[in-house]
Amino acid sequence: MKKVSNVRIDHIAFLTPGNYPGEDASPGFERTLELFRAGEALGYDSAWVRQRHLERAVSSAATLLAAASQPVDRREPAAA
């Protein structure tokens, strides 16, 4: 079989925009935290969430990342 690439992957991450419908951010926070936990269980090294400056329900990723960083073992929370 022919070798396709010499690329070595040392780190794998995912970015979620979050899902915060309407004014109540609680369901979106819970779903996003579930996604972070699932990513950790699958072996992802990082989970990213984007800043949401113009959204009423969630204006900063810091709140979500603070909550997401509590129950983790190995994943690095980050914002983009």
HTML snippet that shows the backbone in 3Dmol.js (N, CA, C, O; Angstrom):
<script src="https://3Dmol.org/build/3Dmol-min.js"></script>
<div id="view" style="width:600px;height:400px;position:relative"></div>
<script>
const pdb = `
ATOM      1  N   MET A   1       0.840  -1.179   0.000  1.00  0.00           N
ATOM      2  CA  MET A   1       0.000   0.000   0.000  1.00  0.00           C
ATOM      3  C   MET A   1       0.885   1.242   0.000  1.00  0.00           C
ATOM      4  O   MET A   1       1.856   1.315   0.754  1.00  0.00           O
ATOM      5  N   LYS A   2       0.559   2.200  -0.828  1.00  0.00           N
ATOM      6  CA  LYS A   2       1.319   3.434  -0.952  1.00  0.00           C
ATOM      7  C   LYS A   2       1.076   4.355   0.245  1.00  0.00           C
ATOM      8  O   LYS A   2      -0.063   4.547   0.670  1.00  0.00           O
ATOM      9  N   LYS A   3       2.152   4.919   0.780  1.00  0.00           N
ATOM     10  CA  LYS A   3       2.051   5.873   1.879  1.00  0.00           C
ATOM     11  C   LYS A   3       1.515   7.196   1.341  1.00  0.00           C
ATOM     12  O   LYS A   3       2.031   7.722   0.355  1.00  0.00           O
ATOM     13  N   VAL A   4       0.484   7.732   1.983  1.00  0.00           N
ATOM     14  CA  VAL A   4      -0.176   8.934   1.498  1.00  0.00           C
ATOM     15  C   VAL A   4       0.436  10.200   2.074  1.00  0.00           C
ATOM     16  O   VAL A   4       0.541  11.205   1.372  1.00  0.00           O
ATOM     17  N   SER A   5       0.848  10.171   3.355  1.00  0.00           N
ATOM     18  CA  SER A   5       1.300  11.393   3.998  1.00  0.00           C
ATOM     19  C   SER A   5       2.244  11.094   5.148  1.00  0.00           C
ATOM     20  O   SER A   5       2.204  10.017   5.742  1.00  0.00           O
ATOM     21  N   ASN A   6       3.096  12.068   5.450  1.00  0.00           N
ATOM     22  CA  ASN A   6       3.961  11.988   6.619  1.00  0.00           C
ATOM     23  C   ASN A   6       3.420  12.823   7.775  1.00  0.00           C
ATOM     24  O   ASN A   6       4.116  13.033   8.769  1.00  0.00           O
ATOM     25  N   VAL A   7       2.195  13.297   7.653  1.00  0.00           N
ATOM     26  CA  VAL A   7       1.595  14.153   8.665  1.00  0.00           C
ATOM     27  C   VAL A   7       1.356  13.359   9.944  1.00  0.00           C
ATOM     28  O   VAL A   7       0.830  12.246   9.925  1.00  0.00           O
ATOM     29  N   ARG A   8       1.760  13.969  11.054  1.00  0.00           N
ATOM     30  CA  ARG A   8       1.547  13.362  12.368  1.00  0.00           C
ATOM     31  C   ARG A   8       0.609  14.268  13.161  1.00  0.00           C
ATOM     32  O   ARG A   8       0.876  15.461  13.305  1.00  0.00           O
ATOM     33  N   ILE A   9      -0.472  13.719  13.667  1.00  0.00           N
ATOM     34  CA  ILE A   9      -1.436  14.502  14.438  1.00  0.00           C
ATOM     35  C   ILE A   9      -1.162  14.288  15.919  1.00  0.00           C
ATOM     36  O   ILE A   9      -1.303  13.180  16.437  1.00  0.00           O
ATOM     37  N   ASP A  10      -0.762  15.384  16.605  1.00  0.00           N
ATOM     38  CA  ASP A  10      -0.454  15.320  18.028  1.00  0.00           C
ATOM     39  C   ASP A  10      -1.573  15.875  18.898  1.00  0.00           C
ATOM     40  O   ASP A  10      -1.589  15.651  20.108  1.00  0.00           O
ATOM     41  N   HIS A  11      -2.494  16.587  18.297  1.00  0.00           N
ATOM     42  CA  HIS A  11      -3.535  17.274  19.067  1.00  0.00           C
ATOM     43  C   HIS A  11      -4.802  17.309  18.224  1.00  0.00           C
ATOM     44  O   HIS A  11      -4.747  17.629  17.037  1.00  0.00           O
ATOM     45  N   ILE A  12      -5.924  16.990  18.816  1.00  0.00           N
ATOM     46  CA  ILE A  12      -7.187  17.062  18.084  1.00  0.00           C
ATOM     47  C   ILE A  12      -8.201  17.845  18.919  1.00  0.00           C
ATOM     48  O   ILE A  12      -8.304  17.646  20.129  1.00  0.00           O
ATOM     49  N   ALA A  13      -8.942  18.730  18.267  1.00  0.00           N
ATOM     50  CA  ALA A  13      -9.880  19.611  18.961  1.00  0.00           C
ATOM     51  C   ALA A  13     -11.152  19.764  18.141  1.00  0.00           C
ATOM     52  O   ALA A  13     -11.209  19.362  16.979  1.00  0.00           O
ATOM     53  N   PHE A  14     -12.167  20.348  18.758  1.00  0.00           N
ATOM     54  CA  PHE A  14     -13.372  20.709  18.016  1.00  0.00           C
ATOM     55  C   PHE A  14     -13.846  22.081  18.454  1.00  0.00           C
ATOM     56  O   PHE A  14     -13.575  22.516  19.573  1.00  0.00           O
ATOM     57  N   LEU A  15     -14.559  22.760  17.559  1.00  0.00           N
ATOM     58  CA  LEU A  15     -15.125  24.088  17.816  1.00  0.00           C
ATOM     59  C   LEU A  15     -16.638  23.983  17.710  1.00  0.00           C
ATOM     60  O   LEU A  15     -17.162  23.483  16.714  1.00  0.00           O
ATOM     61  N   THR A  16     -17.330  24.445  18.721  1.00  0.00           N
ATOM     62  CA  THR A  16     -18.785  24.502  18.661  1.00  0.00           C
ATOM     63  C   THR A  16     -19.237  25.953  18.790  1.00  0.00           C
ATOM     64  O   THR A  16     -18.729  26.677  19.646  1.00  0.00           O
ATOM     65  N   PRO A  17     -20.176  26.389  17.960  1.00  0.00           N
ATOM     66  CA  PRO A  17     -20.682  27.744  18.109  1.00  0.00           C
ATOM     67  C   PRO A  17     -21.625  27.864  19.297  1.00  0.00           C
ATOM     68  O   PRO A  17     -22.010  28.972  19.669  1.00  0.00           O
ATOM     69  N   GLY A  18     -22.001  26.736  19.898  1.00  0.00           N
ATOM     70  CA  GLY A  18     -22.996  26.753  20.966  1.00  0.00           C
ATOM     71  C   GLY A  18     -24.385  26.795  20.358  1.00  0.00           C
ATOM     72  O   GLY A  18     -24.544  27.078  19.170  1.00  0.00           O
ATOM     73  N   ASN A  19     -25.367  26.519  21.156  1.00  0.00           N
ATOM     74  CA  ASN A  19     -26.739  26.505  20.674  1.00  0.00           C
ATOM     75  C   ASN A  19     -27.607  27.138  21.749  1.00  0.00           C
ATOM     76  O   ASN A  19     -28.034  26.463  22.686  1.00  0.00           O
ATOM     77  N   TYR A  20     -27.867  28.428  21.615  1.00  0.00           N
ATOM     78  CA  TYR A  20     -28.591  29.179  22.630  1.00  0.00           C
ATOM     79  C   TYR A  20     -29.814  29.845  22.021  1.00  0.00           C
ATOM     80  O   TYR A  20     -29.779  31.045  21.751  1.00  0.00           O
ATOM     81  N   PRO A  21     -30.893  29.106  21.795  1.00  0.00           N
ATOM     82  CA  PRO A  21     -32.073  29.703  21.177  1.00  0.00           C
ATOM     83  C   PRO A  21     -32.782  30.669  22.126  1.00  0.00           C
ATOM     84  O   PRO A  21     -32.889  30.404  23.323  1.00  0.00           O
ATOM     85  N   GLY A  22     -33.255  31.764  21.598  1.00  0.00           N
ATOM     86  CA  GLY A  22     -34.051  32.703  22.382  1.00  0.00           C
ATOM     87  C   GLY A  22     -33.281  33.395  23.494  1.00  0.00           C
ATOM     88  O   GLY A  22     -32.064  33.563  23.419  1.00  0.00           O
ATOM     89  N   GLU A  23     -34.003  33.789  24.513  1.00  0.00           N
ATOM     90  CA  GLU A  23     -33.435  34.542  25.626  1.00  0.00           C
ATOM     91  C   GLU A  23     -32.840  33.640  26.702  1.00  0.00           C
ATOM     92  O   GLU A  23     -31.941  34.067  27.426  1.00  0.00           O
ATOM     93  N   ASP A  24     -33.320  32.403  26.822  1.00  0.00           N
ATOM     94  CA  ASP A  24     -32.888  31.508  27.892  1.00  0.00           C
ATOM     95  C   ASP A  24     -31.695  30.682  27.436  1.00  0.00           C
ATOM     96  O   ASP A  24     -31.823  29.817  26.570  1.00  0.00           O
ATOM     97  N   ALA A  25     -30.547  30.951  28.017  1.00  0.00           N
ATOM     98  CA  ALA A  25     -29.322  30.260  27.613  1.00  0.00           C
ATOM     99  C   ALA A  25     -29.136  28.915  28.305  1.00  0.00           C
ATOM    100  O   ALA A  25     -28.292  28.128  27.875  1.00  0.00           O
ATOM    101  N   SER A  26     -29.888  28.623  29.355  1.00  0.00           N
ATOM    102  CA  SER A  26     -29.671  27.403  30.143  1.00  0.00           C
ATOM    103  C   SER A  26     -29.676  26.118  29.320  1.00  0.00           C
ATOM    104  O   SER A  26     -28.745  25.324  29.453  1.00  0.00           O
ATOM    105  N   PRO A  27     -30.692  25.872  28.468  1.00  0.00           N
ATOM    106  CA  PRO A  27     -30.671  24.635  27.683  1.00  0.00           C
ATOM    107  C   PRO A  27     -29.449  24.546  26.759  1.00  0.00           C
ATOM    108  O   PRO A  27     -28.872  23.473  26.585  1.00  0.00           O
ATOM    109  N   GLY A  28     -29.067  25.669  26.177  1.00  0.00           N
ATOM    110  CA  GLY A  28     -27.889  25.684  25.302  1.00  0.00           C
ATOM    111  C   GLY A  28     -26.610  25.413  26.062  1.00  0.00           C
ATOM    112  O   GLY A  28     -25.740  24.687  25.580  1.00  0.00           O
ATOM    113  N   PHE A  29     -26.487  25.998  27.261  1.00  0.00           N
ATOM    114  CA  PHE A  29     -25.324  25.716  28.107  1.00  0.00           C
ATOM    115  C   PHE A  29     -25.241  24.225  28.406  1.00  0.00           C
ATOM    116  O   PHE A  29     -24.180  23.616  28.271  1.00  0.00           O
ATOM    117  N   GLU A  30     -26.361  23.641  28.813  1.00  0.00           N
ATOM    118  CA  GLU A  30     -26.369  22.216  29.165  1.00  0.00           C
ATOM    119  C   GLU A  30     -25.988  21.344  27.974  1.00  0.00           C
ATOM    120  O   GLU A  30     -25.198  20.412  28.118  1.00  0.00           O
ATOM    121  N   ARG A  31     -26.544  21.638  26.794  1.00  0.00           N
ATOM    122  CA  ARG A  31     -26.206  20.849  25.599  1.00  0.00           C
ATOM    123  C   ARG A  31     -24.734  21.001  25.234  1.00  0.00           C
ATOM    124  O   ARG A  31     -24.084  20.031  24.844  1.00  0.00           O
ATOM    125  N   THR A  32     -24.213  22.213  25.360  1.00  0.00           N
ATOM    126  CA  THR A  32     -22.807  22.437  25.034  1.00  0.00           C
ATOM    127  C   THR A  32     -21.899  21.737  26.037  1.00  0.00           C
ATOM    128  O   THR A  32     -20.878  21.172  25.645  1.00  0.00           O
ATOM    129  N   LEU A  33     -22.244  21.759  27.317  1.00  0.00           N
ATOM    130  CA  LEU A  33     -21.456  21.037  28.323  1.00  0.00           C
ATOM    131  C   LEU A  33     -21.500  19.531  28.071  1.00  0.00           C
ATOM    132  O   LEU A  33     -20.495  18.846  28.259  1.00  0.00           O
ATOM    133  N   GLU A  34     -22.650  19.010  27.649  1.00  0.00           N
ATOM    134  CA  GLU A  34     -22.751  17.596  27.284  1.00  0.00           C
ATOM    135  C   GLU A  34     -21.822  17.283  26.113  1.00  0.00           C
ATOM    136  O   GLU A  34     -21.158  16.247  26.103  1.00  0.00           O
ATOM    137  N   LEU A  35     -21.777  18.182  25.127  1.00  0.00           N
ATOM    138  CA  LEU A  35     -20.890  17.998  23.981  1.00  0.00           C
ATOM    139  C   LEU A  35     -19.428  17.992  24.424  1.00  0.00           C
ATOM    140  O   LEU A  35     -18.643  17.176  23.941  1.00  0.00           O
ATOM    141  N   PHE A  36     -19.054  18.887  25.333  1.00  0.00           N
ATOM    142  CA  PHE A  36     -17.686  18.921  25.852  1.00  0.00           C
ATOM    143  C   PHE A  36     -17.341  17.602  26.545  1.00  0.00           C
ATOM    144  O   PHE A  36     -16.255  17.059  26.344  1.00  0.00           O
ATOM    145  N   ARG A  37     -18.267  17.088  27.361  1.00  0.00           N
ATOM    146  CA  ARG A  37     -18.018  15.818  28.058  1.00  0.00           C
ATOM    147  C   ARG A  37     -17.883  14.670  27.059  1.00  0.00           C
ATOM    148  O   ARG A  37     -17.033  13.795  27.226  1.00  0.00           O
ATOM    149  N   ALA A  38     -18.720  14.673  26.024  1.00  0.00           N
ATOM    150  CA  ALA A  38     -18.633  13.635  24.995  1.00  0.00           C
ATOM    151  C   ALA A  38     -17.299  13.722  24.259  1.00  0.00           C
ATOM    152  O   ALA A  38     -16.680  12.698  23.972  1.00  0.00           O
ATOM    153  N   GLY A  39     -16.854  14.940  23.953  1.00  0.00           N
ATOM    154  CA  GLY A  39     -15.558  15.114  23.297  1.00  0.00           C
ATOM    155  C   GLY A  39     -14.425  14.572  24.143  1.00  0.00           C
ATOM    156  O   GLY A  39     -13.504  13.939  23.627  1.00  0.00           O
ATOM    157  N   GLU A  40     -14.492  14.818  25.446  1.00  0.00           N
ATOM    158  CA  GLU A  40     -13.458  14.293  26.340  1.00  0.00           C
ATOM    159  C   GLU A  40     -13.483  12.767  26.344  1.00  0.00           C
ATOM    160  O   GLU A  40     -12.431  12.129  26.296  1.00  0.00           O
ATOM    161  N   ALA A  41     -14.673  12.183  26.401  1.00  0.00           N
ATOM    162  CA  ALA A  41     -14.795  10.726  26.400  1.00  0.00           C
ATOM    163  C   ALA A  41     -14.244  10.118  25.111  1.00  0.00           C
ATOM    164  O   ALA A  41     -13.738   8.996  25.117  1.00  0.00           O
ATOM    165  N   LEU A  42     -14.345  10.860  24.007  1.00  0.00           N
ATOM    166  CA  LEU A  42     -13.836  10.380  22.720  1.00  0.00           C
ATOM    167  C   LEU A  42     -12.344  10.631  22.536  1.00  0.00           C
ATOM    168  O   LEU A  42     -11.762  10.202  21.540  1.00  0.00           O
ATOM    169  N   GLY A  43     -11.718  11.325  23.493  1.00  0.00           N
ATOM    170  CA  GLY A  43     -10.282  11.542  23.425  1.00  0.00           C
ATOM    171  C   GLY A  43      -9.832  12.862  22.831  1.00  0.00           C
ATOM    172  O   GLY A  43      -8.642  13.040  22.573  1.00  0.00           O
ATOM    173  N   TYR A  44     -10.755  13.800  22.604  1.00  0.00           N
ATOM    174  CA  TYR A  44     -10.351  15.114  22.102  1.00  0.00           C
ATOM    175  C   TYR A  44      -9.483  15.818  23.138  1.00  0.00           C
ATOM    176  O   TYR A  44      -9.712  15.684  24.340  1.00  0.00           O
ATOM    177  N   ASP A  45      -8.494  16.563  22.674  1.00  0.00           N
ATOM    178  CA  ASP A  45      -7.588  17.291  23.558  1.00  0.00           C
ATOM    179  C   ASP A  45      -8.126  18.661  23.939  1.00  0.00           C
ATOM    180  O   ASP A  45      -7.832  19.155  25.028  1.00  0.00           O
ATOM    181  N   SER A  46      -8.909  19.283  23.065  1.00  0.00           N
ATOM    182  CA  SER A  46      -9.431  20.628  23.309  1.00  0.00           C
ATOM    183  C   SER A  46     -10.871  20.721  22.838  1.00  0.00           C
ATOM    184  O   SER A  46     -11.302  20.003  21.936  1.00  0.00           O
ATOM    185  N   ALA A  47     -11.601  21.623  23.473  1.00  0.00           N
ATOM    186  CA  ALA A  47     -12.953  21.966  23.042  1.00  0.00           C
ATOM    187  C   ALA A  47     -13.029  23.486  23.013  1.00  0.00           C
ATOM    188  O   ALA A  47     -12.730  24.148  24.007  1.00  0.00           O
ATOM    189  N   TRP A  48     -13.427  24.032  21.879  1.00  0.00           N
ATOM    190  CA  TRP A  48     -13.461  25.482  21.696  1.00  0.00           C
ATOM    191  C   TRP A  48     -14.902  25.941  21.546  1.00  0.00           C
ATOM    192  O   TRP A  48     -15.744  25.229  20.998  1.00  0.00           O
ATOM    193  N   VAL A  49     -15.169  27.134  22.039  1.00  0.00           N
ATOM    194  CA  VAL A  49     -16.464  27.774  21.845  1.00  0.00           C
ATOM    195  C   VAL A  49     -16.182  29.211  21.410  1.00  0.00           C
ATOM    196  O   VAL A  49     -15.249  29.837  21.914  1.00  0.00           O
ATOM    197  N   ARG A  50     -16.974  29.735  20.485  1.00  0.00           N
ATOM    198  CA  ARG A  50     -16.689  31.077  19.969  1.00  0.00           C
ATOM    199  C   ARG A  50     -17.277  32.153  20.872  1.00  0.00           C
ATOM    200  O   ARG A  50     -18.215  31.903  21.628  1.00  0.00           O
ATOM    201  N   GLN A  51     -16.715  33.349  20.782  1.00  0.00           N
ATOM    202  CA  GLN A  51     -17.244  34.502  21.512  1.00  0.00           C
ATOM    203  C   GLN A  51     -18.598  34.883  20.925  1.00  0.00           C
ATOM    204  O   GLN A  51     -18.837  34.694  19.732  1.00  0.00           O
ATOM    205  N   ARG A  52     -19.472  35.414  21.752  1.00  0.00           N
ATOM    206  CA  ARG A  52     -20.825  35.750  21.308  1.00  0.00           C
ATOM    207  C   ARG A  52     -21.173  37.167  21.757  1.00  0.00           C
ATOM    208  O   ARG A  52     -22.143  37.368  22.489  1.00  0.00           O
ATOM    209  N   HIS A  53     -20.393  38.138  21.325  1.00  0.00           N
ATOM    210  CA  HIS A  53     -20.511  39.516  21.801  1.00  0.00           C
ATOM    211  C   HIS A  53     -21.883  40.150  21.594  1.00  0.00           C
ATOM    212  O   HIS A  53     -22.329  40.927  22.439  1.00  0.00           O
ATOM    213  N   LEU A  54     -22.549  39.843  20.509  1.00  0.00           N
ATOM    214  CA  LEU A  54     -23.798  40.526  20.183  1.00  0.00           C
ATOM    215  C   LEU A  54     -25.040  39.706  20.511  1.00  0.00           C
ATOM    216  O   LEU A  54     -26.135  40.056  20.072  1.00  0.00           O
ATOM    217  N   GLU A  55     -24.897  38.646  21.256  1.00  0.00           N
ATOM    218  CA  GLU A  55     -26.036  37.814  21.607  1.00  0.00           C
ATOM    219  C   GLU A  55     -26.477  38.104  23.030  1.00  0.00           C
ATOM    220  O   GLU A  55     -25.647  38.130  23.939  1.00  0.00           O
ATOM    221  N   ARG A  56     -27.750  38.320  23.236  1.00  0.00           N
ATOM    222  CA  ARG A  56     -28.244  38.695  24.567  1.00  0.00           C
ATOM    223  C   ARG A  56     -28.052  37.583  25.585  1.00  0.00           C
ATOM    224  O   ARG A  56     -27.660  37.856  26.720  1.00  0.00           O
ATOM    225  N   ALA A  57     -28.314  36.348  25.216  1.00  0.00           N
ATOM    226  CA  ALA A  57     -28.265  35.250  26.187  1.00  0.00           C
ATOM    227  C   ALA A  57     -26.844  34.948  26.654  1.00  0.00           C
ATOM    228  O   ALA A  57     -26.622  34.657  27.829  1.00  0.00           O
ATOM    229  N   VAL A  58     -25.893  35.018  25.744  1.00  0.00           N
ATOM    230  CA  VAL A  58     -24.510  34.666  26.076  1.00  0.00           C
ATOM    231  C   VAL A  58     -23.588  35.690  25.437  1.00  0.00           C
ATOM    232  O   VAL A  58     -23.456  35.716  24.213  1.00  0.00           O
ATOM    233  N   SER A  59     -22.951  36.528  26.232  1.00  0.00           N
ATOM    234  CA  SER A  59     -22.091  37.561  25.661  1.00  0.00           C
ATOM    235  C   SER A  59     -20.612  37.216  25.752  1.00  0.00           C
ATOM    236  O   SER A  59     -19.790  37.868  25.108  1.00  0.00           O
ATOM    237  N   SER A  60     -20.257  36.205  26.538  1.00  0.00           N
ATOM    238  CA  SER A  60     -18.852  35.851  26.718  1.00  0.00           C
ATOM    239  C   SER A  60     -18.694  34.342  26.848  1.00  0.00           C
ATOM    240  O   SER A  60     -19.511  33.672  27.479  1.00  0.00           O
ATOM    241  N   ALA A  61     -17.646  33.826  26.252  1.00  0.00           N
ATOM    242  CA  ALA A  61     -17.350  32.398  26.374  1.00  0.00           C
ATOM    243  C   ALA A  61     -16.798  32.053  27.753  1.00  0.00           C
ATOM    244  O   ALA A  61     -16.797  30.882  28.134  1.00  0.00           O
ATOM    245  N   ALA A  62     -16.332  33.039  28.506  1.00  0.00           N
ATOM    246  CA  ALA A  62     -15.681  32.784  29.795  1.00  0.00           C
ATOM    247  C   ALA A  62     -16.587  32.047  30.775  1.00  0.00           C
ATOM    248  O   ALA A  62     -16.130  31.152  31.486  1.00  0.00           O
ATOM    249  N   THR A  63     -17.859  32.412  30.821  1.00  0.00           N
ATOM    250  CA  THR A  63     -18.790  31.757  31.740  1.00  0.00           C
ATOM    251  C   THR A  63     -18.932  30.281  31.402  1.00  0.00           C
ATOM    252  O   THR A  63     -18.863  29.424  32.284  1.00  0.00           O
ATOM    253  N   LEU A  64     -19.130  29.990  30.127  1.00  0.00           N
ATOM    254  CA  LEU A  64     -19.274  28.603  29.699  1.00  0.00           C
ATOM    255  C   LEU A  64     -17.987  27.824  29.932  1.00  0.00           C
ATOM    256  O   LEU A  64     -18.029  26.688  30.404  1.00  0.00           O
ATOM    257  N   LEU A  65     -16.841  28.420  29.606  1.00  0.00           N
ATOM    258  CA  LEU A  65     -15.569  27.724  29.788  1.00  0.00           C
ATOM    259  C   LEU A  65     -15.275  27.469  31.262  1.00  0.00           C
ATOM    260  O   LEU A  65     -14.684  26.445  31.605  1.00  0.00           O
ATOM    261  N   ALA A  66     -15.677  28.380  32.131  1.00  0.00           N
ATOM    262  CA  ALA A  66     -15.497  28.151  33.569  1.00  0.00           C
ATOM    263  C   ALA A  66     -16.290  26.926  34.010  1.00  0.00           C
ATOM    264  O   ALA A  66     -15.783  26.094  34.763  1.00  0.00           O
ATOM    265  N   ALA A  67     -17.516  26.816  33.549  1.00  0.00           N
ATOM    266  CA  ALA A  67     -18.335  25.650  33.887  1.00  0.00           C
ATOM    267  C   ALA A  67     -17.775  24.386  33.248  1.00  0.00           C
ATOM    268  O   ALA A  67     -17.745  23.330  33.880  1.00  0.00           O
ATOM    269  N   ALA A  68     -17.331  24.488  31.997  1.00  0.00           N
ATOM    270  CA  ALA A  68     -16.821  23.317  31.283  1.00  0.00           C
ATOM    271  C   ALA A  68     -15.518  22.801  31.869  1.00  0.00           C
ATOM    272  O   ALA A  68     -15.228  21.609  31.767  1.00  0.00           O
ATOM    273  N   SER A  69     -14.734  23.668  32.475  1.00  0.00           N
ATOM    274  CA  SER A  69     -13.429  23.235  32.991  1.00  0.00           C
ATOM    275  C   SER A  69     -13.536  22.490  34.314  1.00  0.00           C
ATOM    276  O   SER A  69     -12.562  21.870  34.742  1.00  0.00           O
ATOM    277  N   GLN A  70     -14.675  22.530  34.967  1.00  0.00           N
ATOM    278  CA  GLN A  70     -14.806  21.902  36.275  1.00  0.00           C
ATOM    279  C   GLN A  70     -14.722  20.375  36.248  1.00  0.00           C
ATOM    280  O   GLN A  70     -13.897  19.816  36.971  1.00  0.00           O
ATOM    281  N   PRO A  71     -15.528  19.676  35.457  1.00  0.00           N
ATOM    282  CA  PRO A  71     -15.538  18.216  35.560  1.00  0.00           C
ATOM    283  C   PRO A  71     -14.625  17.486  34.578  1.00  0.00           C
ATOM    284  O   PRO A  71     -14.898  16.329  34.256  1.00  0.00           O
ATOM    285  N   VAL A  72     -13.561  18.108  34.091  1.00  0.00           N
ATOM    286  CA  VAL A  72     -12.752  17.486  33.048  1.00  0.00           C
ATOM    287  C   VAL A  72     -11.494  16.843  33.611  1.00  0.00           C
ATOM    288  O   VAL A  72     -11.017  17.198  34.689  1.00  0.00           O
ATOM    289  N   ASP A  73     -10.977  15.895  32.856  1.00  0.00           N
ATOM    290  CA  ASP A  73      -9.744  15.223  33.236  1.00  0.00           C
ATOM    291  C   ASP A  73      -8.566  15.643  32.377  1.00  0.00           C
ATOM    292  O   ASP A  73      -7.464  15.822  32.896  1.00  0.00           O
ATOM    293  N   ARG A  74      -8.774  15.809  31.042  1.00  0.00           N
ATOM    294  CA  ARG A  74      -7.630  16.032  30.174  1.00  0.00           C
ATOM    295  C   ARG A  74      -7.817  17.106  29.107  1.00  0.00           C
ATOM    296  O   ARG A  74      -6.818  17.577  28.562  1.00  0.00           O
ATOM    297  N   ARG A  75      -9.017  17.510  28.785  1.00  0.00           N
ATOM    298  CA  ARG A  75      -9.283  18.445  27.701  1.00  0.00           C
ATOM    299  C   ARG A  75      -9.012  19.873  28.147  1.00  0.00           C
ATOM    300  O   ARG A  75      -9.280  20.223  29.296  1.00  0.00           O
ATOM    301  N   GLU A  76      -8.486  20.701  27.256  1.00  0.00           N
ATOM    302  CA  GLU A  76      -8.210  22.112  27.521  1.00  0.00           C
ATOM    303  C   GLU A  76      -9.329  22.964  26.940  1.00  0.00           C
ATOM    304  O   GLU A  76      -9.464  23.016  25.718  1.00  0.00           O
ATOM    305  N   PRO A  77     -10.142  23.637  27.758  1.00  0.00           N
ATOM    306  CA  PRO A  77     -11.145  24.534  27.193  1.00  0.00           C
ATOM    307  C   PRO A  77     -10.474  25.776  26.604  1.00  0.00           C
ATOM    308  O   PRO A  77      -9.479  26.258  27.146  1.00  0.00           O
ATOM    309  N   ALA A  78     -11.010  26.294  25.503  1.00  0.00           N
ATOM    310  CA  ALA A  78     -10.419  27.460  24.855  1.00  0.00           C
ATOM    311  C   ALA A  78     -11.499  28.229  24.108  1.00  0.00           C
ATOM    312  O   ALA A  78     -12.559  27.678  23.811  1.00  0.00           O
ATOM    313  N   ALA A  79     -11.243  29.491  23.804  1.00  0.00           N
ATOM    314  CA  ALA A  79     -12.202  30.324  23.073  1.00  0.00           C
ATOM    315  C   ALA A  79     -11.570  30.859  21.802  1.00  0.00           C
ATOM    316  O   ALA A  79     -10.362  31.086  21.741  1.00  0.00           O
ATOM    317  N   ALA A  80     -12.403  31.057  20.787  1.00  0.00           N
ATOM    318  CA  ALA A  80     -11.927  31.609  19.517  1.00  0.00           C
ATOM    319  C   ALA A  80     -12.715  32.851  19.181  1.00  0.00           C
ATOM    320  O   ALA A  80     -12.472  33.475  18.147  1.00  0.00           O
TER     321      ALA A  80
END
`;
const viewer = $3Dmol.createViewer("view");
viewer.addModel(pdb, "pdb");
viewer.setStyle({}, {cartoon: {color: "spectrum"}});
viewer.zoomTo();
viewer.render();
</script>
